[in-house]
Amino acid sequence: MPILLSSEKGKKNFAKYMKLQFNSSVIQMLQIGQKGSYQELKKTLKNIFDYCDKSEQYKEYAAYFFVEEIVRSGLKSVKDFKETSAKNLNDYFSMEERAAVMLNPYLLRYFAK
């Protein structure tokens, strides 16, 4: 993981990867009721951010992720959702581009705990 967080591009790509995986597992959970991958991913995210918090070198990544990928993406997602014709969040996040860039409310709820 340290190599992934050593550059701005790496940080952004890792954040997109985590959001895409999280959104995919949420969609799977909601559509077919499979909670296993969602639960495992939550544990993995906790481990990643615990590691970052304990490491002086990567401590700022947790703050970066929260500001860029939660707060800014959340504002962008709400605005975009209002402008689309999606009937619900499952439809909205079913597009891969949105799943990688926008904020899924489940991810916000995860970080709000």
Sine and cosine of phi, psi and omega as CSV:
sin_phi,cos_phi,sin_psi,cos_psi,sin_omega,cos_omega
0.00,0.00,-0.59,0.81,-0.02,-1.00
-0.82,0.58,-0.58,0.82,0.02,-1.00
-0.90,0.43,-0.60,0.80,0.01,-1.00
-0.89,0.45,-0.52,0.85,-0.09,-1.00
-0.99,-0.16,0.18,0.98,-0.08,-1.00
-0.99,0.11,-0.19,0.98,0.02,-1.00
-0.68,-0.74,0.32,-0.95,0.04,-1.00
-0.88,0.48,-0.67,0.74,0.02,-1.00
-0.89,0.45,-0.66,0.75,0.04,-1.00
-0.89,0.45,-0.66,0.75,0.03,-1.00
-0.88,0.47,-0.71,0.71,-0.01,-1.00
-0.91,0.41,-0.69,0.72,0.00,-1.00
-0.91,0.42,-0.64,0.77,0.03,-1.00
-0.92,0.40,-0.63,0.77,0.04,-1.00
-0.90,0.45,-0.69,0.72,0.04,-1.00
-0.88,0.47,-0.67,0.74,0.01,-1.00
-0.87,0.49,-0.72,0.69,-0.01,-1.00
-0.89,0.45,-0.67,0.74,0.01,-1.00
-0.91,0.42,-0.67,0.75,0.01,-1.00
-0.89,0.45,-0.69,0.72,0.04,-1.00
-0.90,0.43,-0.67,0.74,0.00,-1.00
-0.90,0.45,-0.75,0.66,-0.01,-1.00
-0.89,0.46,-0.63,0.78,0.03,-1.00
-0.90,0.44,-0.68,0.73,-0.01,-1.00
-0.94,0.34,-0.55,0.84,0.05,-1.00
-0.92,0.39,-0.71,0.71,0.01,-1.00
-0.88,0.48,-0.68,0.73,0.04,-1.00
-0.88,0.47,-0.67,0.74,0.00,-1.00
-0.90,0.44,-0.69,0.72,-0.06,-1.00
-0.96,0.29,-0.57,0.82,-0.06,-1.00
-0.99,0.15,-0.66,0.75,-0.09,-1.00
-0.85,-0.53,0.02,1.00,0.06,-1.00
0.98,0.19,0.17,0.99,0.00,-1.00
-0.99,0.17,0.95,-0.32,-0.06,-1.00
-0.99,-0.14,-0.16,0.99,-0.08,-1.00
-0.85,0.52,-0.77,0.64,-0.04,-1.00
-0.93,0.37,-0.55,0.83,0.04,-1.00
-0.90,0.44,-0.72,0.70,0.00,-1.00
-0.90,0.44,-0.68,0.73,0.01,-1.00
-0.90,0.43,-0.65,0.76,0.00,-1.00
-0.92,0.40,-0.61,0.79,0.06,-1.00
-0.88,0.47,-0.66,0.75,0.05,-1.00
-0.90,0.44,-0.68,0.74,0.00,-1.00
-0.89,0.45,-0.69,0.72,0.04,-1.00
-0.88,0.48,-0.66,0.75,0.03,-1.00
-0.88,0.48,-0.70,0.72,0.01,-1.00
-0.89,0.45,-0.66,0.75,0.00,-1.00
-0.89,0.46,-0.75,0.67,-0.05,-1.00
-0.96,0.27,-0.48,0.88,0.14,-0.99
-0.90,0.44,-0.68,0.73,0.04,-1.00
-0.87,0.49,-0.71,0.70,0.00,-1.00
-0.89,0.45,-0.67,0.74,0.00,-1.00
-0.89,0.45,-0.55,0.84,-0.03,-1.00
-0.99,0.10,-0.27,0.96,-0.04,-1.00
-0.99,-0.17,0.82,-0.57,0.04,-1.00
-0.89,0.46,-0.60,0.80,-0.07,-1.00
-0.93,0.36,-0.55,0.83,-0.10,-1.00
-0.91,-0.42,0.16,0.99,-0.04,-1.00
-0.85,0.53,-0.60,0.80,-0.04,-1.00
-0.94,0.34,-0.26,0.97,-0.02,-1.00
-0.91,0.42,-0.61,0.79,0.01,-1.00
-0.88,0.48,-0.69,0.73,0.04,-1.00
-0.92,0.40,-0.68,0.73,0.04,-1.00
-0.85,0.53,-0.75,0.66,-0.03,-1.00
-0.88,0.48,-0.70,0.72,-0.02,-1.00
-0.90,0.44,-0.74,0.67,-0.05,-1.00
-0.93,0.37,-0.78,0.62,-0.10,-1.00
-0.97,0.24,-0.70,0.71,-0.17,-0.99
-0.99,-0.10,-0.28,0.96,0.04,-1.00
-0.96,-0.27,-0.87,0.49,-0.09,-1.00
-0.93,0.37,-0.85,0.53,-0.05,-1.00
-0.92,0.40,-0.68,0.73,0.04,-1.00
-0.91,0.42,-0.57,0.82,0.03,-1.00
-0.89,0.47,-0.72,0.70,0.04,-1.00
-0.89,0.46,-0.70,0.71,0.01,-1.00
-0.90,0.44,-0.64,0.77,-0.02,-1.00
-0.91,0.41,-0.69,0.72,0.00,-1.00
-0.88,0.47,-0.71,0.70,0.01,-1.00
-0.89,0.46,-0.73,0.69,-0.02,-1.00
-0.92,0.40,-0.65,0.76,0.00,-1.00
-0.87,0.49,-0.65,0.76,0.02,-1.00
-0.90,0.43,-0.50,0.87,-0.05,-1.00
-1.00,0.05,-0.18,0.98,-0.02,-1.00
-1.00,-0.10,0.14,-0.99,0.03,-1.00
-0.99,-0.17,0.25,0.97,0.00,-1.00
-0.89,0.45,0.68,-0.73,-0.03,-1.00
-0.99,0.10,-0.46,0.89,0.00,-1.00
-0.48,-0.88,0.12,-0.99,-0.06,-1.00
-0.93,0.37,-0.53,0.85,0.05,-1.00
-0.87,0.49,-0.71,0.71,0.03,-1.00
-0.90,0.44,-0.67,0.74,-0.04,-1.00
-0.88,0.47,-0.72,0.70,-0.06,-1.00
-1.00,0.05,0.05,1.00,0.02,-1.00
-0.96,0.29,-0.35,0.94,0.08,-1.00
-0.97,0.24,0.77,-0.64,-0.06,-1.00
-0.86,0.51,-0.62,0.79,-0.01,-1.00
-0.88,0.48,-0.69,0.72,0.03,-1.00
-0.93,0.37,-0.62,0.78,-0.01,-1.00
-0.90,0.44,-0.48,0.88,-0.01,-1.00
-1.00,0.06,-0.46,0.89,-0.16,-0.99
-0.94,-0.34,-0.62,0.78,-0.11,-0.99
-1.00,0.07,0.22,-0.98,-0.03,-1.00
-0.99,-0.12,0.86,-0.51,0.09,-1.00
-0.99,0.17,0.73,-0.68,-0.01,-1.00
-0.84,0.54,-0.46,0.89,0.05,-1.00
-0.91,0.41,-0.56,0.83,0.04,-1.00
-0.94,0.35,-0.63,0.77,0.07,-1.00
-0.88,0.47,-0.70,0.72,0.02,-1.00
-0.89,0.46,-0.62,0.78,0.03,-1.00
-0.88,0.48,-0.71,0.71,-0.03,-1.00
-0.97,0.24,-0.36,0.93,-0.01,-1.00
-0.97,0.23,-0.28,0.96,-0.03,-1.00
-0.94,0.35,0.00,0.00,0.00,0.00
